[in-house]
Amino acid sequence: MRNLRAFVTLDYLTVKPYFTGKNLLIYGAVVLFLTVMSADISAGIGIGMMLATMHTGYPFIAGEKCNMDALYVTLSVDKKTIVLGRYVFMLLSNICFVLAVFAVSVIVMLAYSMFGHGFQASASGGVLLIMPALFMAMQAIQLPLYFKLGYAKAKFVSIIPFVALMAGYMVFTGFLGGISGLGETLNNVFANGFVYLVIGAAFVVIVFASYRLSLAFYAKREF
């Protein structure tokens, strides 16, 4: 456990230079803009998950630049610890991004309400739960590619799940808008708590399969 914690801390230190004040201000401005324009907190959550997905590859970028994989071998760091550490880091990154953008969105909503602008931001509880799960599942699909090929070789292939998710969302929303009563039916479906249990179980299976693949791929690599 101590080695795992140390590795996650090392991953944080390697990606910390990417989180400059300028970048954080830009991220915050985007969240503010989308929250106000859409009057929907889930829009900010979506941006947060997109940012978390973008940053999933940063530990691999930093590792390749500094040849960290060779250093891990020198330090006798177990490959299982490296793989598990990356997944833990991914989880913590997602939690931090979601909490940050949620806090910004809520602050905007409260500020507008206090100053009497009549701004009311809505949010679907189902969306707030499902959206992070979808993006994290997509990240789980990307990680085995990074472990097998390295970031430089896998960066173009790894965007395919993201593009597929966005395309699927656009097609689904277009399909949803063209069928009368379908939206209400889906709302009724997601009102059933059992649906979330199924989604949660599917998410666990995807992440576990991703972890096993990553471990198998990384174990075969030589540095």
Buried (B, 14 or more C-beta within 10 A) or exposed (E): EEBBEEBBEBBBEBBEEEEEEEEEEEBBEBBBBBBBEBBBBBBBBBBBBBBBBEBBBBBBBBBBEEEBBEEBEEEEBEBBBBBBBBBBBBBEBBEEBBEBBBEBBBEBBEEBEEEEEEBEBEBBEBBBBBBBBBBBBBBBBBBBBBBBBBBEEBBEEBEEBBEEBEEEEEEEEEEEEEEEEEEEEBEEEBEEEEBBEEBEEEBEEBBEEBBEBBBEBBEEEEE
